[in-house]
Amino acid sequence: MVKKINQNEFNSMDKSGVSVIDFNATWCGPCKMLAPVLEELSEDMAGKVNFYAVDTDENPELASQFGIMNIPAVVLLKDGQKVDMNVGFVPKPALADFINKNL
């Protein structure tokens, strides 16, 4: 399950392990295409990777903190540190590879 979070929830969440953060917006077409792909991956990788979604319109400071200029942007964190980022829509196999290479 992809959990929608805001700035305060991000600041207080447990950042250990691997996390995927989907930066998106409600008006973004590619973001809407990516959401079900991330949901599927969150089920496939349950217990190994935490999945989160952040609305950039509602949380501009969090988007700025990660240098998000375009959406959708998927940021991969290891123990709270940004280790990789992918911008734009990607199909499930490519996104799975992106995550798995960082596990």
Backbone torsions as a table, in degrees:
resi	resn	phi	psi	omega
1	MET	NA	135.3	176.5
2	VAL	-91.1	121.0	-178.2
3	LYS	-95.7	125.0	176.4
4	LYS	-76.5	128.0	-178.6
5	ILE	-129.3	162.5	175.3
6	ASN	-119.0	-176.0	-177.2
7	GLN	-56.6	-47.9	-177.7
8	ASN	-64.2	-41.7	178.8
9	GLU	-65.4	-38.7	177.6
10	PHE	-62.1	-44.9	-177.9
11	ASN	-61.9	-32.4	-175.4
12	SER	-100.7	-3.3	-176.3
13	MET	-77.0	157.7	175.5
14	ASP	-72.4	119.8	-174.7
15	LYS	-101.9	12.2	179.7
16	SER	-74.8	150.2	180.0
17	GLY	82.9	-159.6	-176.9
18	VAL	-103.1	131.3	177.5
19	SER	-129.6	144.4	175.5
20	VAL	-115.3	126.4	178.0
21	ILE	-116.8	122.2	178.0
22	ASP	-95.8	111.1	175.4
23	PHE	-90.8	122.9	-173.1
24	ASN	-147.4	-177.8	174.0
25	ALA	-150.0	152.8	-175.7
26	THR	-64.7	-27.1	-176.6
27	TRP	-88.0	-3.7	-172.1
28	CYS	-89.3	113.9	-180.0
29	GLY	-59.8	-52.4	178.2
30	PRO	-60.3	-30.1	177.3
31	CYS	-64.2	-41.2	179.1
32	LYS	-65.9	-32.4	177.4
33	MET	-72.2	-33.8	-177.0
34	LEU	-77.7	-29.7	-175.5
35	ALA	-54.1	-49.3	179.8
36	PRO	-67.0	-29.2	176.4
37	VAL	-64.1	-44.3	179.2
38	LEU	-66.9	-37.0	176.7
39	GLU	-60.0	-46.4	179.2
40	GLU	-61.3	-46.3	179.9
41	LEU	-63.8	-35.7	179.9
42	SER	-64.1	-33.4	177.0
43	GLU	-74.4	-42.4	180.0
44	ASP	-63.1	-34.1	-173.8
45	MET	-108.1	18.8	-179.6
46	ALA	-55.6	134.7	-179.4
47	GLY	89.8	-17.2	-179.7
48	LYS	-108.1	-35.7	-174.6
49	VAL	-136.1	138.7	174.1
50	ASN	-95.6	135.5	-179.1
51	PHE	-115.2	133.1	179.9
52	TYR	-134.1	154.6	175.4
53	ALA	-126.4	137.8	179.7
54	VAL	-128.3	123.6	175.3
55	ASP	-80.7	116.3	-175.4
56	THR	-67.8	-26.8	177.4
57	ASP	-69.8	-34.9	-179.3
58	GLU	-85.6	-20.5	-175.7
59	ASN	-134.3	59.9	-176.5
60	PRO	-62.5	-30.8	-179.4
61	GLU	-69.1	-35.3	178.1
62	LEU	-70.6	-40.2	176.4
63	ALA	-61.9	-42.2	179.1
64	SER	-64.5	-39.5	179.9
65	GLN	-58.0	-32.8	-179.6
66	PHE	-99.9	7.0	176.2
67	GLY	69.5	32.6	-178.8
68	ILE	-77.3	117.8	179.2
69	MET	-110.8	-28.4	-179.3
70	ASN	-134.5	150.5	178.3
71	ILE	-128.6	156.7	-1.7
72	PRO	-71.0	146.3	175.8
73	ALA	-129.8	128.4	178.3
74	VAL	-108.7	118.5	-179.2
75	VAL	-106.8	133.1	178.5
76	LEU	-105.4	125.8	179.4
77	LEU	-114.3	141.0	169.4
78	LYS	-119.5	118.0	-178.3
79	ASP	50.2	41.3	175.4
80	GLY	85.9	-5.5	-178.6
81	GLN	-103.6	133.2	177.8
82	LYS	-67.1	124.5	179.5
83	VAL	-116.4	-19.5	-179.8
84	ASP	-163.5	161.9	178.7
85	MET	-150.3	144.2	176.2
86	ASN	-129.2	130.5	-178.7
87	VAL	-112.5	135.7	178.3
88	GLY	97.8	169.8	179.0
89	PHE	-73.6	137.6	171.9
90	VAL	-135.7	146.2	178.6
91	PRO	-69.3	163.6	-175.2
92	LYS	-52.9	-48.3	-178.3
93	PRO	-59.6	-40.2	-179.5
94	ALA	-68.7	-39.2	179.2
95	LEU	-69.5	-37.0	176.2
96	ALA	-62.7	-42.4	177.4
97	ASP	-62.6	-43.1	178.5
98	PHE	-56.8	-44.0	-179.5
99	ILE	-73.1	-47.3	-175.9
100	ASN	-61.8	-33.1	-179.4
101	LYS	-69.0	-14.0	-180.0
102	ASN	-106.8	3.3	179.0
103	LEU	-73.7	NA	NA
